[in-house]
Amino acid sequence: MTETINAAAAGTWTLGDLPVNRLGYGAMRLMTKADGSPSDRDTAIAVLRRAVELGVNHIDTAAFYFQASRSANELINSALRPYPEDLVIVTKVGPGRGPSGDWLPPARPEQLRGQVEENLRQLGRDHLDVVNLRIGEGLERGSGSLSDRFGALAELREAGLIAHLGISNVTAEHLKEAQAIAPVVCVQNQYGLTARREDDELVGLCADQGVAFVPFFAIASGTENAGVTAVAREHGVSPAQVRLAWTLHRGPNVLAIPGTGNPAHLAENVAAAALRLSEEDIERLGDGPATNGHVPADSI
Ligand SMILES: NC(=O)c1ccc[n+]([C@@H]2O[C@H](COP(=O)([O-])OP(=O)(O)OC[C@H]3O[C@@H](n4cnc5c(N)ncnc54)[C@H](OP(=O)(O)O)[C@@H]3O)[C@@H](O)[C@H]2O)c1
């Protein structure tokens, strides 16, 4: 791939009234290196700035993305403020962590305002572009009703603290339930070529309704797959790039948010915005097994 690297090559999608390039960035990996040790702060800041230089204008984050000495929101604030006008920062609420990093019980409806305000303070914003209500614990889809919690967020949207709402780790039933309360601009679930393919239907449902589907672990859920290796070799790209291109190929409403703290991986991931897979490639890739793949145990 010799084209100029730019996230815009993936095309755009509009989250509510906020246009974004379909190739974005997830901030969960900024705090630690691949071996689990703390990231180098200057490198993390440089990765964020480089992402924006490469056309990324959709960053996914959360106040609960932190470890002892680094916080994703603080890094985003330090690296990118004053924020570019076209930058859309998507955060999520629901899970909570104490100061030592221990997981707290999921937030009750009345606790969500505090979580929204925590994101506002850390990001240095007076409103949040998009807030996902993330239900369920760990990587499991949530069960039961989300209406009380989503209703609480809808009130914060009415109050002007949030521009648009999304939901995460959900089923089609949750989407319907949330839409009865307020508009939903995005759904964020684990999903990838070889992971959670049971959500193929939900991706289509979101497409029909003009809702963005924003999978996490598009790269990380990857199990070894001969099809990926072969297609990557033929295109002269990496398996991670093939997985991202496959994600973007799922539909115009599907957005990629690959996470990395590694500058070379960042460039590689943004370059995947320009990678086009043929129908023959897709057919070969589509035969991959639908499994939950491998995901790091400490991820959320
Ligand atoms: N809603 C939710 O429940 C939820 C849950 C999890 C994550 N998320 C969001 O989704 C985003 C994406 O998830 P993710 O970051 O965990 O998964 P990902 O983007 O699928 O994969 C990230 C992992 O792959 C590695 N990687 C990235 N680019 C690579 C490349 N070009 N070649 C080889 N390895 C590469 C990263 O390590 P290096 O740092 O070494 O590159 C990291 O270990 C997160 O950042 C977060 O914002 C949301």
The ligand as an ORCA input file, in Angstrom:
! r2SCAN-3c Opt
* xyz 0 1
  N     -17.264     -0.893     25.009
  C     -16.445     -1.772     25.518
  O     -16.845     -2.580     26.328
  C     -15.007     -1.800     25.095
  C     -14.201     -2.859     25.520
  C     -12.869     -2.885     25.095
  C     -12.362     -1.883     24.297
  N     -13.167     -0.843     23.906
  C     -12.641      0.226     23.025
  O     -12.334     -0.373     21.780
  C     -10.997     -0.013     21.391
  C     -10.420     -1.133     20.549
  O     -10.141     -2.241     21.371
  P      -8.640     -2.689     21.638
  O      -7.771     -1.505     21.573
  O      -8.617     -3.488     22.875
  O      -8.464     -3.789     20.514
  P      -7.852     -3.834     19.068
  O      -7.690     -2.514     18.467
  O      -8.618     -4.859     18.370
  O      -6.418     -4.460     19.358
  C      -5.487     -3.845     20.170
  C      -4.378     -4.859     20.439
  O      -3.765     -5.219     19.215
  C      -2.441     -4.670     19.168
  N      -2.322     -4.003     17.886
  C      -2.886     -2.835     17.484
  N      -2.549     -2.545     16.219
  C      -1.750     -3.561     15.800
  C      -1.078     -3.835     14.581
  N      -1.162     -3.004     13.529
  N      -0.333     -4.972     14.499
  C      -0.240     -5.813     15.548
  N      -0.856     -5.606     16.732
  C      -1.610     -4.489     16.857
  C      -2.315     -3.722     20.329
  O      -1.026     -3.740     20.902
  P       0.021     -2.524     20.667
  O      -0.359     -1.440     21.622
  O       1.319     -3.161     20.947
  O      -0.140     -2.086     19.241
  C      -3.321     -4.298     21.317
  O      -2.749     -5.376     22.046
  C     -10.286      0.210     22.727
  O      -9.102      0.963     22.584
  C     -11.361      0.893     23.525
  O     -11.364      2.288     23.217
  C     -14.479     -0.803     24.290
*
